[in-house]
Amino acid sequence: MLEELQQRVKEGRFGIEPGSFCNPDNPFMELEAMIRNLVVGRREFEKLFPGVKPVVVIFNDIHPGHT
C-alpha cells in the first residue's frame, strides 16, 4: 500500500502532518544517538515521500523520578 499512499500524497489527496513522540525517560540516552535518529529518520522519510518536508520538534523534559 506504500505506492498508493505515495501517489495520494503526490496528488495532494493525502496530507502528512507531524506526529507526537514521547521521549523515553532514560538517563542513558546519548545525545548523539538522539540527533542521529532524527537525521536518519528524516532522510528515510524524504526517500519515501520526495518533496514533503517533515517538521521535527523535540522537547526534552526529563526530571529524575518523573516522566
N, C-alpha and C positions, 0 to 999 in steps of 0.2 A: 504494500500500500504506500510505500515511501514515494514511488514515482508519481502516483496520483496526488499525493499531498504536495510534492514539489510543483506539479503542474498547477494545482489550485492556487498556490502561493504566487506563482508567476502571473497567473491571470488576475490576481488581486481579489480572488473569491474567498481566500482564507488568510486571515491575519495571524501574525505571530507576535505575541506580547510577552513582556518579561514575566517570569515566574518567581516564586519565592523559594528560598533555600534556607534551612535552619542550620547555621554554623554549629558544628558539634562543640560541646563544652569539653575541649580536650587540650590540656596544658602541654601536650607533647606535639601538637601540630606545628610543623616547621613553617615559617612564613614563606620560605622559598617554595615549598610544596603547594601552599595555597595559591600563590601567584602563578606557578607553573600550571596548576589545574585550570585556573581561569583562562590562561593564554591558550593552552592546548584545547580546551573545550570550545573556545571561541573559534579557533581555526577549523576544528571539525564541523562546527555548526555552519560556518561560512562555506565549507565544501558541499554540505547538503543543501543549503539554501543560498546560492550565489545572489549577491545584491541586497540581501537582508542583513542589516547591521544590528546585531543584538546589543541591547543596553545591559551592561553588567555593573551591578552595585553590590557592595558587601559592607555590612555594618557589623563589626566585631564588637560584641558586648559581653565579655567573659569576666565573670567575677567568681572567685572561689566559693563553691557551695551553691551557686545559683546558675540557672540557665536563662 
